Amino acid sequence: MALPGEVIVAPDVPAAFARETIDAFRGRPLDTFSIALSGGETARRCYEHLADTAGSQIDWWKVDVYWGDERCVPHDDPDSNYHLARGALLDRVGAANATHLMRCAEGPDPYQLRLGDLGRIDLVHLGMGADGHTASLFPHSAALDADPGRLVAMNDDPLGNNPYQRMTLTFAGIARAALAIITVTGEEKAPALAAIAGGEDLPASRIASEQVLWLIDEAAASQL
């Protein structure tokens, strides 16, 4: 068995993420480029590296920014994925053509309609938790079994390991991506990666899109 997609074991995952993002931008089929961002410390380091070392290679006025998931907290809360992306990336590159925030108070339908109008997302960036969750699709959670037509859902962690209610892309929403990049770092993620490679049905094992790319460091890959 293997991880579902191409796997690159990278000595510097943020640098590899920046390279792949630049390549995706350069190879975009339309003038604009859509990207859905993630949260967590690995994502923070990826966005800081992209902004500081490669941001000038992307015309950010052609980039439309979406989110793969969001915690239901105020957008200026340190736990907000928007807050993370703004500090690590958006403020550093100046701006983007458009930023489409997930707003929990509105429910998932407005974001569902927005993604339906978009059609295809050029790049969805995902992470993976030590429990094997990706976006805010947690083990044993309701959104894992969302209707195939449902692109965005509200979700909670039924095991209580991840705080806050969330808004998240479903697997069908992620499948709209031309490219899904999953960045995974740290030895605490190694057991979940090994379980997925061994065929265990963890949420991250269900990621599918036109192209799926795993960027993992040596620590995370240590049990593969």
Backbone hydrogen bonds, N-H to C=O, Kabsch-Sander energy under -0.5 kcal/mol:
donor,donor_aa,acceptor,acceptor_aa,energy
5,G,3,L,-1.8
6,E,212,V,-2.5
8,I,214,W,-2.9
10,A,8,I,-0.8
10,A,216,I,-2.6
16,A,12,D,-2.2
17,F,13,V,-2.8
18,A,14,P,-2.2
19,R,15,A,-2.2
20,E,16,A,-2.4
21,T,17,F,-2.4
22,I,18,A,-2.4
23,D,19,R,-2.4
24,A,20,E,-2.2
25,F,21,T,-2.4
26,R,22,I,-2.6
27,G,23,D,-1.9
28,R,25,F,-1.3
33,F,62,K,-2.7
35,I,64,D,-2.3
36,A,123,L,-2.6
37,L,35,I,-0.5
37,L,66,Y,-2.6
44,R,40,G,-2.2
45,R,41,E,-2.1
46,C,42,T,-2.1
47,Y,43,A,-2.7
48,E,44,R,-2.5
49,H,45,R,-2.0
50,L,46,C,-2.3
51,A,47,Y,-2.6
52,D,48,E,-2.6
53,T,49,H,-2.4
54,A,49,H,-0.7
54,A,50,L,-1.2
55,G,50,L,-0.7
57,Q,54,A,-1.9
58,I,55,G,-1.4
60,W,58,I,-1.2
62,K,59,D,-2.2
63,V,60,W,-1.4
64,D,33,F,-3.1
65,V,63,V,-0.5
65,V,98,A,-3.3
66,Y,35,I,-3.3
68,G,37,L,-3.1
69,D,37,L,-0.6
70,E,167,M,-2.6
72,C,165,Q,-2.6
73,V,71,R,-2.3
77,D,74,P,-2.1
80,S,77,D,-2.2
84,L,80,S,-2.0
85,A,81,N,-2.6
86,R,82,Y,-2.9
87,G,83,H,-2.1
88,A,84,L,-2.7
89,L,85,A,-2.2
90,L,85,A,-2.2
91,D,86,R,-2.9
93,V,89,L,-2.0
94,G,90,L,-0.8
97,N,60,W,-1.5
97,N,63,V,-1.4
98,A,63,V,-1.3
100,H,65,V,-3.3
101,L,99,T,-0.8
104,C,102,M,-0.6
106,E,103,R,-1.6
107,G,103,R,-0.6
107,G,104,C,-1.4
112,Q,108,P,-2.4
113,L,109,D,-2.6
114,R,110,P,-2.0
115,L,111,Y,-2.6
116,G,112,Q,-2.2
117,D,113,L,-2.3
118,L,114,R,-1.9
119,G,115,L,-2.5
120,R,118,L,-1.7
121,I,176,R,-1.5
122,D,120,R,-0.5
123,L,34,S,-1.6
124,V,179,L,-2.6
125,H,36,A,-2.8
125,H,123,L,-0.5
126,L,124,V,-0.5
126,L,181,I,-3.1
129,G,133,H,-2.3
132,G,129,G,-2.1
134,T,137,L,-1.1
137,L,134,T,-2.7
138,F,136,S,-0.9
141,S,138,F,-2.0
144,L,141,S,-1.2
145,D,142,A,-1.6
146,A,143,A,-1.5
150,R,147,D,-2.4
151,L,149,G,-0.7
153,A,168,T,-2.6
155,N,166,R,-2.3
157,D,162,N,-0.5
160,G,157,D,-1.4
166,R,155,N,-2.7
167,M,70,E,-2.4
168,T,153,A,-2.7
169,L,68,G,-3.0
170,T,151,L,-2.4
174,I,170,T,-2.6
175,A,171,F,-2.1
176,R,173,G,-1.3
177,A,174,I,-2.2
178,A,121,I,-2.9
179,L,122,D,-0.7
180,A,211,Q,-2.8
181,I,124,V,-2.4
181,I,179,L,-0.5
182,I,180,A,-0.5
182,I,213,L,-2.7
183,T,126,L,-2.3
183,T,181,I,-0.6
184,V,215,L,-2.4
189,K,186,G,-1.6
190,A,187,E,-1.1
193,L,189,K,-2.1
194,A,190,A,-2.5
195,A,191,P,-2.3
196,I,192,A,-2.4
197,A,193,L,-2.6
198,G,194,A,-1.5
199,G,196,I,-1.7
200,E,195,A,-2.8
202,L,200,E,-1.8
204,A,132,G,-2.3
205,S,202,L,-1.7
206,R,203,P,-2.0
207,I,204,A,-1.1
210,E,177,A,-2.2
213,L,180,A,-3.0
214,W,6,E,-3.3
215,L,182,I,-2.9
215,L,213,L,-0.5
216,I,8,I,-2.4
216,I,214,W,-0.6
217,D,184,V,-1.6
221,A,217,D,-1.8
222,S,219,A,-1.1
224,L,221,A,-1.7
